[in-house]
């Protein structure tokens, strides 16, 4: 039986052995046949498939999205439009994440700007702001977003 051991495939693909086993469990690659002594023997095309999976994963596609792309690669009825659609969806997903990360970055920069970095932790404006934010969140009803009764916080006069 010809083929490569899992160690050789891992080295050629630039990923770990456990990653290959994980991909097998997730259905991204098929478990290869075993030799009489129980060793897996991966066909040569496994390395190219693993390179593809790794590259697509680096671009932010989830395992389910990767499965879908792998399926479309083999589907004789799939078109370029199918692949482009998934790519455009991923672009929108990345833009949403970038917007959220920008919001987080601004919040962190603001918090950092409130602190001179000197003095005891008990006077830290960053921790104080985070505690107040946590108290405010605890005061909100998770279902409605309204202030809970007895929260000790008063609704703003804008309400």
Protein Blocks (a to p, Z undefined) as FASTA:
>chain_A
ZZddfklmmmmnopafklmmmmmmnopaccddddfkopacddfklmmmmmmmmmmmmnop
afklmmmmmmmmmmmkbcfklmmmmmmmmmmmmmmmmmmmmmmmmmmmmmmmmpgoiacf
klmmklmmmmmmmmmmmmpcfklopacehklpacdfkZZ
